[in-house]
């Protein structure tokens, strides 16, 4: 069985920190994401953006981690925003009722 991989690149853009994630957020990689976000929160920016465009999988551990990190950011007077959330993940967030617990900013075409 292949080990899950998650790569995270950090970019500071004005008053926000953008973390571009690629790969899987699961029980093997969620702690890696937590570590990076917790490091960013040592000097919290107004916004932390998680760009999920290249995320291919997210299990229950990954979902829980996103919610916990959102709360930690809020307690640090920072806003955690998910962007470029894939359809599969939006469906999972809807089914689990977690969509309302997270700030999602997908750029969608206007009708």
C-alpha positions as CSV (number, residue, x, y, z in Angstrom):
1,X,0.0,0.0,0.0
2,X,1.3,3.4,-1.0
3,X,1.9,5.9,1.8
4,X,-0.4,9.0,1.5
5,X,1.5,12.1,0.4
6,X,0.6,15.7,1.2
7,X,2.8,18.6,0.0
8,X,2.2,22.1,1.4
9,X,3.7,25.3,0.0
10,X,3.4,28.5,1.9
11,X,3.0,32.0,0.3
12,X,2.6,35.3,2.2
13,X,0.4,37.7,0.2
14,X,-0.3,41.0,1.9
15,X,-2.4,40.3,5.0
16,X,-3.0,36.6,4.3
17,X,-1.0,33.4,4.3
18,X,-1.9,31.0,1.5
19,X,-1.1,27.3,2.0
20,X,-1.3,25.4,-1.3
21,X,-2.1,21.7,-0.5
22,X,-1.5,18.9,-2.9
23,X,-2.3,15.2,-2.3
24,X,-4.3,13.6,0.5
25,X,-5.5,14.9,3.8
26,X,-6.0,11.8,5.9
27,X,-4.9,10.1,9.2
28,X,-1.4,9.9,7.9
29,X,-1.0,13.5,6.8
30,X,-3.4,15.5,8.9
31,X,-0.8,16.1,11.6
32,X,1.5,17.6,8.9
33,X,-1.2,20.1,8.0
34,X,-1.8,20.9,11.7
35,X,1.9,21.5,12.3
36,X,2.1,24.0,9.4
37,X,-1.0,25.9,10.4
38,X,0.0,26.0,14.1
39,X,3.4,27.5,13.0
40,X,1.6,30.2,11.0
41,X,-0.6,30.9,14.1
42,X,2.4,31.7,16.2
43,X,2.1,35.2,14.6
44,X,-1.4,35.0,13.2
45,X,-2.2,36.9,10.0
46,X,-5.8,38.2,9.5
47,X,-6.4,35.3,7.1
48,X,-5.1,31.9,6.4
49,X,-6.2,30.5,3.0
50,X,-6.0,26.8,2.4
51,X,-6.0,26.3,-1.4
52,X,-7.3,22.8,-1.9
53,X,-7.3,22.7,-5.7
54,X,-4.8,19.8,-5.8
55,X,-6.3,17.8,-2.9
56,X,-7.3,14.4,-4.2
57,X,-8.7,12.8,-1.0
58,X,-9.9,13.8,2.5
59,X,-10.9,11.3,5.1
60,X,-12.7,11.8,8.4
61,X,-9.4,12.6,10.2
62,X,-8.8,15.3,7.5
63,X,-12.3,16.8,7.9
64,X,-11.9,16.9,11.7
65,X,-8.5,18.5,11.3
66,X,-9.9,21.3,9.1
67,X,-12.6,22.0,11.7
68,X,-10.1,22.1,14.6
69,X,-7.8,24.3,12.7
70,X,-10.6,26.7,11.8
71,X,-11.5,27.0,15.5
72,X,-7.8,27.5,16.5
73,X,-7.5,30.3,13.9
74,X,-10.6,31.9,15.2
75,X,-9.3,31.8,18.8
76,X,-6.1,33.5,17.4
77,X,-8.2,36.3,15.8
78,X,-7.5,34.9,12.4
79,X,-9.8,33.5,9.7
80,X,-9.2,30.2,8.1
81,X,-10.6,30.1,4.6
82,X,-10.8,27.1,2.3
83,X,-10.6,27.8,-1.4
84,X,-10.8,25.8,-4.6
85,X,-12.6,23.0,-2.8
86,X,-13.3,20.2,-5.2
87,X,-16.8,18.9,-5.8
88,X,-16.2,15.6,-4.0
89,X,-15.1,17.4,-0.8
90,X,-18.0,19.8,-1.0
91,X,-20.4,16.8,-1.1
92,X,-18.7,15.2,1.9
93,X,-18.9,18.5,3.8
94,X,-22.6,18.8,3.0
95,X,-23.4,15.1,3.9
96,X,-21.5,15.5,7.3
97,X,-23.0,18.9,8.0
98,X,-19.5,20.4,8.3
99,X,-19.9,22.9,5.5
100,X,-21.5,25.4,7.8
101,X,-18.6,25.0,10.3
102,X,-16.0,26.1,7.7
103,X,-15.5,29.3,5.7
104,X,-15.4,28.3,2.0
105,X,-14.6,30.8,-0.7
106,X,-14.8,29.1,-4.1
107,X,-14.6,31.3,-7.1
108,X,-17.6,30.3,-9.1
109,X,-18.8,31.7,-12.4
110,X,-21.6,34.1,-12.2
111,X,-24.8,33.0,-13.9
